[in-house]
Amino acid sequence: MFVITGAGGRTGRAAVLRLLAAGHRVRAVGRSTQRLADLAAQGAEVWEADPLDPVALTDAFRGAEGIYAVIQPNYLPDHPDFGAFQDRVAASLTTAVTESGVTRVVGLSSWGAGHPEGTGPVKGLHRFEQRLSAVPGVDTLWLRAGYFMENLLSHVHNAATHHRISAPFDPDLPLPFVSTPDIGARAGDELATGTWHGTEILELQGERDVSMREAVGVIAEAVGADDLTYEQSGIADFHAELRDSGVSVDVADMMAEVGEAVNSRHTRMEQPRTGRTSTPTSIERFVEEEFAPRYRDNVRRG
C-alpha cells in the first residue's frame, strides 16, 4: 500500500491515479475527505490529516510500502512568513516518516533546491530535503521539478483582456516547463518500482526547454490571437505589482527572488536531459488542453 500526501493537489492526485491504474492499493491523504471523494470512488482509501499534525500523519503512514511527501508548492499569498510554514510542514512529515517506520519516500522538491540561499521559496525545499534525508534507514528520492506549466494559467485574464503576458523572466531564456500531472505520474512510478537506494536526486525537466517568448507564441497560435505579446517585467515593478495585489512582503520578496535566480542562472537544471529526466507533455499539448479553454471562456464572459 502506498500513501500519497497532498492528494487533493495536482501532483498528488496524479500520483494516486497512476498507482490505482497500475493495480496498487493507495491511501490518499488530504486536509478534507470531501475534496478526495472522486478518488475514493475510483478505489483509493481516503484519509483526512492536516499536514501540520505529525500524529495524524504518522497514523496515515503506518503500514505503507512507500509515501509521496509534499509540501504545498503554491505560495500562500498573504502569509507573513511562508518559509516558517514550510519548515513546520517539513518537520511534521519528517516526524511521521520516522515514527511510522516507512522506508521508501519520494519527495517533491524543485530545481534550484541544491542551493541554501537565493532561490525564493525553494530555500524551504532545500531545508526539507536536508531534514528528511537525515532520517536513518529511509531510501529517499527527491523529484526536483522544473517550472510548472500551470503557472501560465495565472496569465489567462491578462492574455484575454489586455493581449499580453508579463513575468520577470528574460524572454529568450530556456525554461524547463513541466506539467504537474507528469510529476505526479512519475512519483507514482518511482514509488512502485523503488529502484533507488539511500538519498538520490532526479530532476524533471519537461518535454523540452521553452522560453517565455516561445510559450506565448504557442498560446497566440492556439487561441488565434496574433497580437498577443510577452513583456518582461522589471524585478522592482514585479514586486510592486504583487504588493498592490495584496501579497505579503515576505511572499513578494520570495517571488521577486525567483525571477532574479532564474535570470542569473543561479536556479538551473544540473543533470543532463535524458529519457528519465524528461517528461512527455509538450507545451503545445498543455496550452491546447488547459490554457486555451480557459482563455476562450474568459473571452466569452467579456
C-alpha positions, 0 to 999 in steps of 0.5 A: 500500500502506498500513501500519497500526501497532498492528494487533493493537489495536482501532483498528488492526485496524479500520483494516486491515479497512476498507482490505482491504474497500475493495480496498487492499493493507495491511501490518499491523504488530504486536509478534507475527505470531501475534496478526495471523494472522486478518488475514493470512488475510483478505489483509493482509501481516503484519509483526512490529516492536516499536514501540520499534525505529525500524529495524524500523519504518522497514523496515515503512514503506518503500514505503507510500502512507500509515501509521496511527501509534499509540501504545498508548492503554491505560495500562500499569498498573504502569509507573513512568513511562508518559509516558517510554514514550510519548515513546520510542514517539513518537520511534521512529515519528517516526524511521521516518516520516522515514527511510522517506520516507512522506508521508501519516500519520494519527495517533491522538491524543485530545481534550484533546491541544491542551493541554501540561499537565493532561490525564493521559496525553494530555500524551504525545499532545500531545508526539507530535503536536508531534514528528511534525508537525515532520517536513518534507514529511509531510501529517499528520492527527491523529484526536483521539478522544473517550472510548472506549466500551470503557472501560465494559467495565472496569465489567462485574464491578462492574455484575454483582456489586455493581449499580453503576458508579463513575468520577470523572466528574460524572454529568450531564456530556456525554461524547463516547463513541466506539467504537474500531472507528469510529476505526479505520474512519475512519483507514482512510478518511482514509488512502485518500482523503488529502484533507488537506494539511500538519498538520490536526486532526479530532476524533471525537466519537461518535454523540452526547454521553452522560453517565455517568448516561445510559450506565448507564441504557442498560446497566440497560435492556439487561441488565434490571437496574433497580437498577443505579446510577452513583456518582461517585467522589471524585478522592482515593478514585479514586486510592486505589482504583487504588493498592490495585489495584496501579497505579503512582503515576505511572499513578494520578496520570495517571488521577486527572488525567483525571477532574479535566480532564474535570470542569473542562472543561479536556479538551473537544471544540473543533470543532463536531459535524458529519457528519465529526466524528461517528461512527455507533455509538450507545451503545445499539448498543455496550452491546447488542453488547459490554457486555451479553454480557459482563455476562450471562456474568459473571452466569452464572459467579456 
